[in-house]
Amino acid sequence: MALGKPKPHMNDAYDIRDYRKVMTEFGSMADFDRMLGEIKQRGMKLIVDLVVNHTSDEHAWFVESRKGADNPFSDYYIWRSGKQGKEPNNWVSLFSGSAWKKDPNRDEYYLHLFAEKQPDLNWDNPAVRNEVYDLMKFWLDKGIDGFRMDVIPLISKDPIFSDYGPSYNGRPESVYSAGPALHDYLQEMHRKVLSHYDVMTVGEGFGVTLEKTPLFVDERRHELDMVFHFELARLDRDGWRWKPWTLQEFKAVVAKFNRGLDRHCWQSPYLSNHDSPRPVSHFGDDSPRYREKSAKLLATFLLTSVGTPFLYQGDEIGMTNCPLNSIDDLDDIEARNLWKSEVETGSVTPDEFLFHLRKTSRDHSRNPMQWNASANAGFTDAAKPWFRVNPRYQEINAEADLNSKESIYFYYSRLIEFRKKNRAFIYGDYTDVDPDHPKIFAYLRDLENDRFLVVMNFSGDEVVYRLPEGLNTESMVFTNGTELRENEDSLRMVPWDARIYRLAK
Ligand code: TEU
């Protein structure tokens, strides 16, 4: 593979040129079909990312659309005239700068909520919606098992395009995810496409609060099965800036979602994805001393959470954030644009910028997968991979984990098996028994006659934890270490200890 990103592909494949083709760099449709067949043969399922809020500006629809206001594709995108020689409104792009770009040919502006090369589709045009439904069927008819829908709450736009109002909270996604026809379109998509297939859907809930979640996922509404909410993954963030977080805040988010969603709504817990830092660096401790133990603690949390947990590639072996020494270490367009708008304008020093990005950068989850200890971590036999390999690959790689029964990888696989056997973790009630403890996270999972207590020490300190009144932890059923007791009712929790007890009911 060539070094550097081919074009298009300026936003890691979220700029699509052709919805029915595999990009040459990644192989061919025959490769895809073979992969799908092999996945099925192993009793697995495949979910595909559906990116239909926007396309690439190199997509044939946009190439036609920008030719003029009088062709069949003119209204496939969102075009507006300027206002007194300026952009149609004050909306900003999520990747910095205005969300409008003037096209010299049409002498109009097109909307791009993300990069300039990602024009937003005009979902108010029924022809666009039908194109999307057709391409969904194209993939569903191949036998895929569902979609992760990229920024799906952003598809409907208020055609008036007024400026942000006085109540604007500085978070553009809160405005962009509130389009007037959003739920009509999702219901239409369900009626025309999804209801005809036995598949699952999970929307990227960008801008979706707890209060709005049931609108998307309440099963009686027939829209999506799940949405990813951002509150936990962005607990320690203010935009691109990092801010300190506490365990109490972390627990409060988990409790809030468990309280706020009823049995008609299904949850989708996750700790990371391709837009986040690595969980062990984010919420655990990635130092050689505690990396394994804290990664296993985070696994324990994820796999004992309500709903359908999502695990991002590399996290199953405890991959860590990558050191970040200069802007040249960053590839992500979001970060590079921020550098231009924040650092090159003098608003922020390079050191300050890098300090925050070390914690928040999306690139941490995009470094090549670490397969083994050989050159380029076994990711490619080319001289250089497309993006730098994390220097810790000799210590942290899939082969090393497969060679040790005590590895993070095998801990995950045992936990997954344990979860499948114990439905209380999937369906059971959730009760935080000690929401105020600054280091210990302890909760109950209850279903019919089963009751489990999960106790985790989210810190590098040893904690003697006195169990809340009335709890009896006779039998420990899972742990990332060994059980230590001070006396009858107190547990000696070493740093990053995680345990699951079965409780008498
Ligand atoms: O992400 C949109 C999103 O919610 C944010 O992660 C966004 O990328 C940004 O961090 C806001 O500050 C989705 C995809 O997951 C992401 O990889 C794409 O870059 C983006 O849409 C555009 O397609």
Boltz pocket constraint, residues with backbone or C-beta under 6 A from the ligand:
constraints:
  - pocket:
      binder: B
      contacts: [[A, 11], [A, 14], [A, 51], [A, 94], [A, 114], [A, 150], [A, 151], [A, 204], [A, 206], [A, 274], [A, 275], [A, 334]]
      max_distance: 6.0
